[in-house]
Amino acid sequence: MGSTYTMVQLATLIVVCVTFGLIVLYALWPGNRKQFDDAARVPFNEDSEP
């Protein structure tokens, strides 16, 4: 039973690491730069109303 629990932990760790890697890859992908730059400027837009 301990071996099964260890395999589940290992599988969970792998899934979490792969997911984190994909998120970082998405955030650093050159094609997404404009989208993130636009989102970063939203608080400074004068058109926005509170």
Stockholm file with secondary structure:
# STOCKHOLM 1.0

chainA/1-50         MGSTYTMVQLATLIVVCVTFGLIVLYALWPGNRKQFDDAARVPFNEDSEP
#=GR chainA/1-50 SS CHHHHHHHHHHHHHHHHHHHHHHHHHHHCGGGHHHHHHHHHGGGCSSCCC
#=GC SS_cons        CHHHHHHHHHHHHHHHHHHHHHHHHHHHCGGGHHHHHHHHHGGGCSSCCC
//
